[in-house]
Amino acid sequence: MSLRNPSAGLFSAVLGGYVGLLALCAVSRVLGAAYTSLWAVAIGACAGLIAAGWCHTRPALATTLVRTRLYVLPVAVIVAGVAVVPVLPAAGVHGLEPWLREWVVEIVVFSFGGAIAYLVTINRHVTALRDRESILVEWRARPDRRYRWLLRAGGLVLGCSLLVVGFALIFVLEPSVNPLPAFGGALIGQAITAGRPRTYTLFESGLCVHRSGTINYQFVPRSQLRAVDLAADRLEIGRGLPWPLPIRCATATIARPERVADALGRVLESAPAAD
């Protein structure tokens, strides 16, 4: 049992724990009590156990969350907060500072909890796919040179921009919560490791991507796969929104590129899997 290949029990426990944390916070605020108070802990624990039990009785829940895109909701809220909260003082909105100072610990806890729930949900979906569907083709490759430099340049530019804007806000506006520098550093780290090889696993329902040295997967549903193009130097897989860039693999790093392209072509010619 691990975060990379979570069991149904671990998936249920993580989602139940996240629901329990949310319930604990809500009850504590409504009652005006401390988080360690008896009623807050009891209700939070009960909510978490009920949610965990409900998740455990639904073996396809992770797949449902991934197909309906609901699993990205916690991360989307975090990203929206990162983009909006530091800009509010610049827009003349100052009434939220006391609220942000009061909730900063809860925001950090729920952000990390949401990120873990996102990670475990998509990894549980991939683990279930391996048990339920046959692997059509699997290959390991590095991004081609053009794609690699595009990822590095984009990540470095965006990361440095967030760092500059974040530190400028600190000196000029002194916001209560300013996560921009942290996210900028994370993007720079992602850009530095953009050239790592990736393992691609193709199922009837979609394509699974795992980057070397990480524990998380990316899953592209079959309905989002658009086209495949094999050239002498790269294998390109087109994707629909919300993915803005195609997947590009260096052909020289693929063991049997023609076999991979044929398998991708057969999947694209078949009827799209239901989302």
NORTA-V631010 format. One record per pair of residues at least 24 apart in sequence whose C-alpha atoms are under 6 Angstrom apart, sorted by the first residue. I is the first residue (numbers start at 1). J is the second residue. D is the distance in Angstrom with one decimal. If there is no record, write none. Layout:
# NORTA-V631010
i:I j:J d:D
i:I j:J d:D
This chain:
# NORTA-V631010
i:4 j:123 d:6.0
i:4 j:215 d:5.1
i:5 j:127 d:5.8
i:6 j:124 d:5.4
i:12 j:52 d:4.7
i:12 j:55 d:5.3
i:12 j:56 d:5.5
i:13 j:52 d:5.5
i:16 j:48 d:4.4
i:16 j:51 d:4.8
i:16 j:52 d:4.1
i:17 j:48 d:5.3
i:19 j:48 d:5.4
i:20 j:44 d:4.6
i:20 j:45 d:5.7
i:20 j:47 d:5.4
i:20 j:48 d:3.9
i:62 j:121 d:5.4
i:62 j:125 d:5.3
i:63 j:125 d:5.2
i:67 j:275 d:5.0
i:71 j:118 d:5.6
i:74 j:114 d:5.0
i:82 j:179 d:5.9
i:86 j:178 d:5.4
i:97 j:176 d:5.6
i:135 j:202 d:6.0
i:135 j:203 d:5.3
i:136 j:202 d:5.5
i:136 j:203 d:5.6
i:137 j:202 d:5.4
i:138 j:200 d:5.6
i:138 j:201 d:4.4
i:139 j:199 d:5.9
i:139 j:200 d:5.4
i:140 j:198 d:5.6
i:140 j:199 d:4.4
i:141 j:197 d:5.3
i:141 j:198 d:5.6
i:141 j:249 d:5.9
i:141 j:253 d:5.1
i:141 j:254 d:5.4
i:142 j:197 d:4.2
i:142 j:249 d:5.7
i:142 j:250 d:5.8
i:143 j:248 d:5.6
i:143 j:249 d:4.4
i:143 j:250 d:5.5
i:144 j:248 d:5.9
i:144 j:249 d:5.0
i:144 j:250 d:4.1
i:148 j:195 d:5.7
i:152 j:191 d:4.4
i:155 j:187 d:5.6
i:155 j:188 d:5.8
i:155 j:191 d:4.8
i:156 j:188 d:5.2
i:156 j:191 d:6.0
i:159 j:184 d:3.9
i:159 j:187 d:5.0
i:159 j:188 d:5.2
i:205 j:273 d:5.4
i:222 j:272 d:5.9
i:222 j:273 d:5.9
i:223 j:272 d:5.2
